[in-house]
Amino acid sequence: MGRRRRREARAAAAAPVAPPAAPAANLRTLAVLGLILSCLAGPIGIVVSLVALIRSRLAGERNAVAVAGLVVGIATTAAFVGGILYFHAVLTGDTGVCAELGPGTHDGTLGPFTCPAT
């Protein structure tokens, strides 16, 4: 009888243990958080959405909200960078207004501005 119990104990110890399943609710919450952050702060939303997408793929699920968060985050970041480049061009006078008016101080709709001499 003692040998039988030892064999059963060894067989139970050698049996593979299944990994715990990842909860799907946390992945969806992370994806929604990534989408919201993508609308407010593009680069942070991209990172959170990418983490949600990777975790959902590892869990074997499809996560369209995470993909939407990535797309919105990339678009928000591109719009922000484009806006900075545009306003930099406006403030430095590279938009053609100063080429038409010439160097000096001029009155604009938002107040006076100065065109540099080239």
N, C-alpha and C positions, 0 to 999 in steps of 0.2 A: 504494500500500500504506500509506503514512503517514497518508493521510486516513482510511482505514478504521479504523485503530487509534485515531486521535483520536476518531472518532465513537463507537466502542465504549467508550472511556474516559469520554466525556461521558455516555453512556447509563448506564453503571454508576454514575457519581457522582450522577446524578439519580434513581436508583432509590430508593424509600422503604425505610428500614431498619425492620424489625419490632422493637417493644419487647421486652425480655426478659420471659419469663413469670415470674409470681410463684410461688414454690414453695408448694404446698398444705400441706406438712408444717409450715411455720412458722406458717401461719394456724391450723391445728388446735392447735398447741402454745400459741399465744397465747390461743386460746379456752379451752383447758383451764386455763391459768394464770389467766385471768379468772374461771372458775368456782370454782377453789380459793380465790382471793382474795376472791370474793364471799361465801364461807362464813366467812372469817376477818375480813375488813375490807371491809364493804359498799361504801362509796364508792370505794375503790381498785379493787375488783372490777368495779364498774359502768364505770369509765373504761377499764380494760383490755378488758373484754368489748365495749364499744362500739367501741373501736379495732379489735378482731378482726372484729366484724361489718361495719364499714365497709370494711375491707381485703378481706374475703371477697366482699362485694357488688361492689366494684370489679373483683375478679378473675373475677366471674361465677359464683361458687359460693354454695351455701346452707350456712349454718353454724348448726346447731341448738344446738350446745354454747355458742356465743356468746350466743344468745338465752336459753338457760337461765341463763347467768351473769348476764345483765341482770336476769332475773326474780328470781333468788336474791339478787342484790345489792340490789335495791330492797326486797325483803321483809326482808332482814337490816337494812338501814338503817332501815326503818320500825319494826321491832321494837326496835332500839336506841333510837331517838328516843322511842318509846312507853314503854320501860322507864325512861328518864331522866325523862320527865314524870310517870310513876307514882311513882317513888321521891322525886321532888321534892314531890309532893303528900303522900306519907306523912310525909316528914321535916318538912314545914311544918305538918302537922296538918290538912290540908284533906280528909281522908277521912271525917270524921264521928265518929271515936273521941273526939276532944276535945270535940265537941258533946255527946256522951253523958256523958262523965266530968267536964267542966268544966275551968276553968283550974287549973294547979298541976302538981306532979310526981306521976307515977303509975308503978306497977310493971307492966312489960309482959313478954312472954315472952322478949324479947331484952335486957331490962334496963330501968332506969328511963327515962322520957321526960317531957318537960315540955310541957304545953299552954299556949299563950299566952292571956292575958286579952284578950277581944275587946271 
